[in-house]
């Protein structure tokens, strides 16, 4: 506050949130490296000898990687043996990275919460503002409307957006809501803003339950 009296306690910048940040860096780099590995495998197949290309061509990644990792090139005395060794090496690298990502994802799932000071999220509205899903007044003249919030934590906002996209495709109540709001003259962006706000409300309720459970266990 400008008066020098803060009304909330900021996140500490040390502890759980730093643990999450470190693990995310490791996971993101592993994901990029894994993508490079599968791209390298596919590139090698393009120029691979015909018999090897026919053996592996068209396989999905879930089958291509183990098949390539199981290749036995023997002595590298021919182009096909060299390609087999290259494919096996890169495929095994992919599997190692995939195992790393699984471990890191499990740890992140265990640690993820509303930062290292969830108590600062004193209300549903505060959480919505943090996620950039709170409505922003955009009325003009006789038109009363709100627009998408471009502020807040963009990663949290992106997570809400992905939830909304999935619901738009698979969740019938959400589909029905969109049809009704479109009939009322709402734009697609305005509807998404509303849906993100609803999802933020649900997530905040879950966080509250988790905090109460943790408090009970601590006592």
C-alpha angles and dihedrals in degrees: 000000000000090000089062095248112113116205097201137038113247123225110276099230089225131083126022097007091054090048090054092047092052094048092047091055090052092046095047093051090047091051091051091049091048090052090051090051095054090045089052091051092052091046091052090052092056091065098028120122112277097251092053093043092052090050095056105022117117096017116135116242091258089062101028096060098052091041092053092043090055095054116123108206097175115194111004098237101126140041092254092053091049091050092048091052091048092049093047093049095050093043091052088049088053091052092050091050091046090055090049091051091050092053094045092046091052091052092047091050088054095049103037115115137121095307124280095306111044090167089076087070092080096167145016089253091055091052091048090051090049090054093046091240099115116113118260118208111246101162120147126188109317092347115100114195145132130224137211116284111242093189133073128063105334095202091054089046091050090051091054090047092054090051090052092049091053092048092048088059104037110015111087097198088055091049090051090049091053092050091050095047093046089053088054090057099257118149123237091250093052090049092051090050090054092046092050089051090053092049091049088054091053093047092049090053090053091049090051091052090049092050092050091048092050091048091051092048091048091057 
